[in-house]
Amino acid sequence: MADIHIDDFCRDAALTLLHLYSAFPRRTSVYVEDIAGPDQPDEVGLHSDRHMGCLGAMLWLAEEGYIRYDAMIYQDGVDQAVLTGKSFTLLSSLSEVRYEDPAPELPDAVAVEKMTLVEQMRAALRSGESRKITAIMRYLLSSPVTTSRLPDVPLPTRDVGCDI
């Protein structure tokens, strides 16, 4: 039997990390509705299991040291959230899991960026395939920060006669 709640967790965690990556290093609010879609509370005002699962994913990311936040916004999200250094380093590192290879005509610096974990996570989400999203998130969550897989971007050559 498929564990749909794990697929939902992986998708929610990936979208939360990408949301914060796109705002990094600024602190920002992350709302469950922006990650999991609209929720219709029941007649007594309780949120759906899906909504609470997404909120749980955000809180888990914080508990495990992937994000920081200042406060919860009721049960609607987290306020003043930011990636930790650990997450930023992981997302910026080269990914051994590849769903899209860079186009051969791209400059080296751009091609290297397309091989980072954050770009492969975006590719997995664009595909909409749960197995790809789950695989890239399991890769991220099992990756040690101590291993240096940072992109090796070629340095620009200096022009002769140009002193900086």
N, C-alpha and C positions, 0 to 999 in steps of 0.2 A: 504494500500500500504506500502511495506517495505521501510524503510529509509536506503537505502544502504550506503549513505554517512556517517551515524552514525556508521554502522558496520565497514566501512573503517577507520573512526576516531578512534574507539576503538582498532582496530588491530594495526594501526600506533602508537598510544599512548603507547600501551602495548609493542610493539617491541622497541620503543625508550627508554622506561624506562628500559627494560631488557638489552639493549645494554649498557646503562650507568651504570646499576647495576653491570654488568660483568667487567666494567673498574674501578668502585669506589675504592678509592677516586681520582683516576687519572682523569684529564680532557682529553677529547677526542673529535674528530670531529665526527659528525653524519651526514651522507649523505642520502638524500631522496631516492636515488637509492638503498641503502642498506636496506631500510625499505619497500618501496613500489614497488621496482623492476625497471627495466630500463624504461626510458622515451624517446620518440621520439618527440622532438620539431617540431612544424609545419614549414612551409616554411619561416615564418618571425622570427623564433626562439622562439616562445612562447611555454611554457611548457603546458602539458595536464592538465585538471581539476584534474585528479587523483594525479599527481605530486604536484600540488599547494595545494591540500587538505592535503597531507602528510606534506608538509612544514607548512601549517597552524596548523596542530596538534602539531608539535614541538614548534611553536611560542606560541600557546595557553598554552601548558604545562609550558612554561617559564612565561607567563603572570600570570598564576594562582599559581605560586610558587612551581612547582614540579621539575623544572630543572633551571639551570643557564647556560648562555653561554656568551662568550665575543663578538662574531661578527657573522654575517651571512656570508656564503660562497656563494656570489651572490644569486641565488635562488636554490642552490644545497644542502644546509644544514646549520648546525650551527657548529661553531668552538669553541674549548675549553669548551665543555659542561660537566656538572657534575650534579648529583642528589643533591637536597637540603636535609637538615637534615630531613625535613618533609617527603620527598619521601623515604629516606633510612629507616626511622623508620616505615613507613607504609608497605613497601615491606618486611621488616624483621619481622613484627608482625604476630601473628597467624591469620589465615583466618577462618572465619565462613563458607565461601563458600568452599566446598571441591569437587574436581573432581577426585582426586587420594588419596587414603589412603596409608600410608606407609606399607611396607611389615612387617608382624609380627616378622620376624627374625632379623630385623634391631636393632642395639643398640639404647637405649633411645635417646641419643643426636642426632643421625642421623634421627630417626623417628620424633622428634620434628621439625627439620629443614624441613622435607618433608611436614609439615603442615603449613608452612609460606605462606604468600600471594604471594611472588615471585615464589615459587614452584607451587602453584595452577595456577598462571598466565601462567607459562610454560606448565602445563598440558592442560590448555584451548587452548593455541596456537597449541600444538601438535595435539589436537583433530581436529583442523581445523573447528570447529563448531562456526559459528558467534554468536549464542545465548549464548554460554559459554563464549566466549571472551568478548562480550558486558556485560554480567552479572558480570564477575569478575572486569571489568573496572568500571562499575557503583558502585560496592561495594567499590573499592579503592577510587574513586572520592567522595563518600559520607561518607567515614570514617574520623572521627575526630582524629587528632593526639593526642589529650589530653587523649584519652582512652588508657590505657596501656594493650596491648594484646601481650606483648613480650613473646617469648617462655621461659618456665621454664625448663632450662636444668639442670639435676642433676649434682652437683659438684662432682669431683673425690674424692675418699676417700684417706686420707693420710696414707702412710705406717708408721708403728711404727718404730721409730729409724731413720727416715729420716727428718732432720731439714732443712728447706729452709730459 
